[in-house]
Amino acid sequence: MDITLIAIAIFIFIAIVFLALFLFKSINKQSFTAEDGSIFDTQSDLDLYQNLYDKTKPLFSSDDENASTQLILGFEKLFLSKLTGEGFPDLKTLIKYRKQFKSLSDLINA
């Protein structure tokens, strides 16, 4: 037999073994799904995400639902609209909302 044919056969065999191991590992993997469809590997990651999701959910509600309120969870509506849509085009705008960013960081890291 030719040495090239043997090398190709060994390479194909090794590739099939690794593919089988990968498929077997992914079949037995348990995953946890949050109510918004996010998938996590552990229950503790899911619980942490779900808690944060419940705390921050009002930040992402539509403007129509909260048309009468100026503050949502202590955040200005203009800050939230920039955060979720428009963005912060320059340093001046970022500095203007630095206290809001600090509050958001505290909310997420609590």
Helices and strands as residue ranges (DSSP letters): H 3-27, E 32-33, E 39-40, H 43-56, G 57-60, E 71-72, E 75-76, H 77-81, I 82-86, H 91-96, H 98-109
